[in-house]
């Protein structure tokens, strides 16, 4: 399910006010990982980190770079996701293709 900017902002604000991610995860039926990613995006980019990003086609070079970071250097997928602003599903798919 897609969450609006306003919904993500409310949830991140509640985390920043000290509410437990586990509690918010249950309340909103969102994975803790997803909420944590929103918080990281907020920390890294501010308000714009929670906004929908325009869709642009990643280059082969970018895909190779991020997959190499994950598989060879052991950088967690969540960190790559925030740093490069790439969706979790896309990253998982790229890694899966390389592993096959």
N, CA and C of each residue as an Amber inpcrd file, in Angstrom:
protein
   300
   0.8400000  -1.1870000   0.0000000   0.0000000   0.0000000   0.0000000
   0.8820000   1.2470000   0.0000000   0.5150000   2.2230000  -0.7850000
   1.2320000   3.4860000  -0.8530000   0.7040000   4.4110000   0.2320000
   1.6090000   5.1190000   0.8530000   1.2260000   6.0770000   1.8830000
   1.5270000   7.4760000   1.3720000   0.6280000   8.4110000   1.6440000
   0.8010000   9.7790000   1.1750000   1.9350000  10.4500000   1.9450000
   2.3810000  11.5510000   1.4030000   3.4090000  12.3520000   2.0650000
   2.9500000  12.7200000   3.4770000   1.6980000  13.1230000   3.5920000
   1.1640000  13.5400000   4.8860000   1.1760000  12.3830000   5.8980000
   0.7980000  11.2020000   5.4440000   0.8040000  10.0340000   6.3330000
   2.2260000   9.7070000   6.7840000   3.1600000   9.7170000   5.8530000
   4.5550000   9.4320000   6.2110000   5.0850000  10.4850000   7.1770000
   4.7310000  11.7420000   6.9450000   5.1760000  12.8330000   7.8080000
   4.6390000  12.6630000   9.2280000   3.3790000  12.2880000   9.3600000
   2.7820000  12.0730000  10.6880000   3.5140000  10.9540000  11.4200000
   3.7480000   9.8600000  10.7380000   4.3960000   8.7080000  11.3690000
   5.8250000   9.0540000  11.7770000   6.5730000   9.6900000  10.8880000
   7.9560000  10.0650000  11.2220000   7.9730000  11.0640000  12.3660000
   7.0430000  12.0080000  12.3700000   6.9680000  12.9820000  13.4590000
   6.7330000  12.2880000  14.7930000   5.8850000  11.2920000  14.7890000
   5.6100000  10.5500000  16.0290000   6.8440000   9.7830000  16.5050000
   7.6040000   9.2340000  15.5460000   8.8620000   8.5570000  15.9130000
   9.8140000   9.5730000  16.5330000   9.9280000  10.7330000  15.9110000
  10.8320000  11.7760000  16.3910000  10.4170000  12.2990000  17.7660000
   9.1360000  12.1780000  18.0980000   8.6520000  12.5960000  19.4170000
   8.8390000  11.5070000  20.4620000   9.3960000  10.3680000  20.0330000
   9.7390000   9.3300000  20.9960000   8.8660000   8.0940000  20.9910000
   7.8810000   8.0360000  20.1110000   7.0450000   6.8400000  20.0630000
   7.8250000   5.6800000  19.4420000   7.5650000   4.4970000  19.9260000
   8.2770000   3.3120000  19.4630000   7.8340000   2.9300000  18.0510000
   8.8100000   2.6010000  17.2290000   8.5160000   2.1780000  15.8600000
   7.6500000   0.9200000  15.8710000   7.9170000   0.0100000  16.8100000
   7.1210000  -1.2280000  16.8920000   5.6500000  -0.9130000  17.1290000
   5.3720000   0.0520000  17.9860000   3.9810000   0.4370000  18.2790000
   3.3200000   1.0260000  17.0280000   4.0320000   1.9350000  16.3470000
   3.4700000   2.5580000  15.1500000   3.2880000   1.5450000  14.0260000
   4.1930000   0.5850000  13.9520000   4.0990000  -0.4750000  12.9560000
   2.7940000  -1.2400000  13.1050000   2.4600000  -1.5770000  14.3320000
   1.2100000  -2.3060000  14.5810000  -0.0080000  -1.4250000  14.3380000
   0.0690000  -0.1810000  14.7700000  -1.0630000   0.7320000  14.6290000
  -1.4160000   0.9930000  13.1620000  -0.3970000   1.1790000  12.3380000
  -0.6270000   1.5290000  10.9360000  -0.4990000   0.3380000   9.9820000
  -0.1520000  -0.8250000  10.5200000   0.0290000  -2.0310000   9.7030000
   1.0960000  -1.8120000   8.6260000   2.2260000  -1.2680000   9.0680000
   3.3830000  -1.0250000   8.2020000   4.5610000  -1.7350000   8.8460000
   5.4350000  -2.2920000   8.0430000   6.5960000  -2.9670000   8.6160000
   7.5010000  -1.9640000   9.3280000   8.1620000  -2.4320000  10.3680000
   9.1030000  -1.5900000  11.0950000  10.2220000  -1.1260000  10.1670000
  10.6190000  -1.9960000   9.2550000  11.6810000  -1.6630000   8.3020000
  11.2850000  -0.4740000   7.4430000  10.0300000  -0.4490000   7.0070000
   9.5490000   0.6520000   6.1670000   9.5610000   1.9630000   6.9440000
   9.0820000   1.9340000   8.1760000   9.0720000   3.1480000   8.9940000
  10.4970000   3.6190000   9.2390000  11.3860000   2.6980000   9.5390000
  12.7840000   3.0540000   9.7660000  13.3930000   3.6850000   8.5180000
  13.0360000   3.1740000   7.3500000  13.5310000   3.7650000   6.0960000
  13.0300000   5.2000000   5.9450000  11.7660000   5.4580000   6.2980000
  11.2320000   6.8170000   6.2290000  11.9860000   7.7380000   7.1770000
  12.2800000   7.2440000   8.3770000  13.0100000   8.0500000   9.3580000
  14.4110000   8.3610000   8.8290000  15.0620000   7.3720000   8.2460000
  16.4030000   7.5970000   7.6750000  16.3490000   8.6040000   6.5320000
  15.3140000   8.4970000   5.6930000  15.1650000   9.4490000   4.5930000
  14.9700000  10.8580000   5.1510000  14.1870000  10.9810000   6.2020000
  13.9680000  12.2690000   6.8590000  15.2920000  12.8050000   7.4060000
  16.0340000  11.9460000   8.0800000  17.3050000  12.3670000   8.6700000
  18.3020000  12.8040000   7.5990000  18.2850000  12.1300000   6.4810000
  19.2700000  12.3920000   5.4310000  18.8740000  13.5580000   4.5360000
  17.5860000  13.6780000   4.2010000  17.1380000  14.6610000   3.2200000
  16.1480000  15.6920000   3.7570000  15.7130000  15.5420000   4.9860000
  14.6950000  16.4570000   5.5100000  13.3270000  16.1320000   4.9300000
  12.4680000  17.1340000   4.8770000  11.0930000  16.9210000   4.4020000
  11.0500000  16.3160000   3.0040000  11.9780000  16.7050000   2.1560000
  11.9480000  16.2080000   0.7740000  12.2040000  14.7000000   0.7090000
  12.7950000  14.1370000   1.7590000  13.0380000  12.7030000   1.7890000
  11.7670000  11.8810000   1.8440000  10.6790000  12.5010000   2.2710000
   9.3980000  11.7930000   2.3730000   8.4990000  12.0170000   1.1630000
   8.8950000  12.9130000   0.2850000   8.0830000  13.2030000  -0.9010000
   8.2700000  12.1190000  -1.9510000   7.2500000  11.9370000  -2.7710000
   7.3360000  11.0010000  -3.8880000   8.4100000  11.5060000  -4.8350000
   9.2450000  10.6100000  -5.2930000  10.2990000  10.9740000  -6.2220000
   9.8010000  10.7880000  -7.6500000  10.2910000  11.6590000  -8.5160000
   9.9300000  11.4910000  -9.9120000  10.5910000  10.2150000 -10.4270000
   9.9250000   9.5560000 -11.3180000  10.4420000   8.3030000 -11.8420000
  11.4600000   8.5890000 -12.9340000  12.6560000   8.0790000 -12.7290000
  13.6670000   8.1830000 -13.7650000  14.2800000   6.7970000 -13.9290000
  14.6810000   6.5080000 -15.1130000  15.2200000   5.1930000 -15.4250000
  16.6880000   5.1290000 -15.0080000  17.0290000   4.2270000 -14.0740000
  18.4250000   4.1120000 -13.6510000  19.2790000   3.5010000 -14.7570000
  20.5040000   3.9540000 -14.8270000  21.4160000   3.4400000 -15.8380000
  21.9520000   2.0800000 -15.4080000  22.4810000   1.3430000 -16.3580000
  23.1040000   0.0530000 -16.0740000  24.2700000   0.2570000 -15.1120000
  25.0170000   1.3310000 -15.3040000  26.1600000   1.6350000 -14.4500000
  25.7220000   1.8240000 -12.9970000  24.6390000   2.5420000 -12.7870000
  24.1330000   2.7570000 -11.4270000  23.7060000   1.4360000 -10.8020000
  22.9880000   0.6250000 -11.5740000  22.5450000  -0.6690000 -11.0610000
  23.7410000  -1.5180000 -10.6460000  24.7660000  -1.5670000 -11.4980000
  25.9690000  -2.3480000 -11.1760000  26.6370000  -1.8230000  -9.9160000
  26.7010000  -0.5080000  -9.7910000  27.3530000   0.1150000  -8.6340000
  26.6580000  -0.2550000  -7.3280000  25.3320000  -0.1270000  -7.3010000
  24.6270000  -0.3880000  -6.0480000  24.5940000  -1.8790000  -5.7220000
  24.4770000  -2.7330000  -6.7200000  24.4970000  -4.1780000  -6.4720000
  25.8670000  -4.6000000  -5.9600000  26.9060000  -4.0140000  -6.4990000
  28.2690000  -4.3130000  -6.0370000  28.4340000  -3.8990000  -4.5730000
  27.8990000  -2.7450000  -4.2130000  27.9670000  -2.3000000  -2.8170000
  27.3050000  -3.3110000  -1.8830000  26.1540000  -3.8140000  -2.2950000
  25.3890000  -4.7390000  -1.4590000  26.0580000  -6.1060000  -1.3910000
  26.4320000  -6.6610000  -2.5320000  26.9490000  -8.0270000  -2.5700000
  28.4290000  -8.1400000  -2.2210000  29.2440000  -7.2340000  -2.7080000
  30.6840000  -7.3510000  -2.4960000  31.1680000  -6.6330000  -1.2410000
  30.6030000  -5.4900000  -0.9580000  31.0640000  -4.7040000   0.1850000
  30.2190000  -4.9280000   1.4290000  29.0610000  -5.5940000   1.2670000
  28.2070000  -5.9000000   2.4090000  27.4410000  -4.7130000   2.9710000
  27.2820000  -3.6710000   2.1820000  26.5150000  -2.5130000   2.6350000
  25.0490000  -2.9260000   2.7180000  24.4000000  -2.6730000   3.8510000
  22.9930000  -3.0710000   3.9860000  22.1020000  -2.4170000   2.9300000
  21.1490000  -3.1760000   2.4470000  20.2190000  -2.7010000   1.4350000
  19.5360000  -1.4110000   1.8880000  19.1870000  -1.3360000   3.1650000
  18.5060000  -0.1420000   3.6810000  19.3800000   1.1050000   3.5430000
  20.6770000   0.9590000   3.7300000  21.5700000   2.1120000   3.6120000
  21.6920000   2.5580000   2.1600000  21.8090000   1.5850000   1.2700000
  21.9030000   1.8970000  -0.1560000  20.6140000   2.5650000  -0.6130000
  19.5120000   2.0660000  -0.1290000  18.1970000   2.6040000  -0.4870000
  18.0950000   4.0880000  -0.1450000  18.5500000   4.4470000   1.0400000
  18.4800000   5.8410000   1.4650000  19.4770000   6.6970000   0.6930000
  20.7030000   6.2240000   0.5950000  21.7620000   7.0100000  -0.0430000
  21.4610000   7.2970000  -1.5160000  20.9310000   6.3140000  -2.2200000
  20.6930000   6.4610000  -3.6540000  19.2330000   6.7600000  -4.0010000
  18.3820000   6.7730000  -2.9920000  16.9450000   7.0310000  -3.1810000
  16.3350000   6.0790000  -4.2070000  16.5660000   4.7890000  -3.9650000
  16.0390000   3.7430000  -4.8420000  15.0730000   2.8990000  -4.0220000
  13.9820000   2.5030000  -4.6040000  12.9870000   1.7050000  -3.9100000
  13.5010000   0.3260000  -3.5080000  12.9590000  -0.1690000  -2.4240000
  13.3690000  -1.4690000  -1.8910000  13.1370000  -2.5910000  -2.8930000
  11.9820000  -2.6070000  -3.5300000  11.6550000  -3.6700000  -4.4700000
  12.6100000  -3.6710000  -5.6570000  12.9310000  -2.4930000  -6.1760000
  13.8620000  -2.4110000  -7.3060000  15.2300000  -2.9530000  -6.9050000
  15.7210000  -2.5410000  -5.7360000  17.0270000  -3.0370000  -5.2820000
  17.0210000  -4.5500000  -5.1100000  15.9730000  -5.0680000  -4.4970000
  15.8900000  -6.5220000  -4.2930000  15.8850000  -7.2560000  -5.6280000
  15.1950000  -6.7030000  -6.6100000  15.1140000  -7.3260000  -7.9300000
  16.4850000  -7.3100000  -8.6060000  17.2020000  -6.2020000  -8.5290000
  18.5270000  -6.1100000  -9.1420000  19.4880000  -7.1160000  -8.5220000
  19.4550000  -7.2090000  -7.2030000  20.3400000  -8.1540000  -6.5030000
  19.9800000  -9.5790000  -6.8680000  18.6980000  -9.8690000  -6.9360000
  18.2410000 -11.2050000  -7.2800000  18.7020000 -11.6210000  -8.6770000
  18.6220000 -10.7040000  -9.6210000  19.0530000 -10.9990000 -10.9930000
  20.5410000 -11.3520000 -11.0190000  21.3360000 -10.6130000 -10.2860000
  22.7780000 -10.8620000 -10.2750000  23.0920000 -12.1850000  -9.5840000
  22.3800000 -12.4870000  -8.5280000  22.6250000 -13.7500000  -7.8040000
  22.3020000 -14.9670000  -8.6530000  21.3290000 -14.8440000  -9.5630000
  20.9610000 -15.9690000 -10.4300000  22.0170000 -16.1250000 -11.4680000
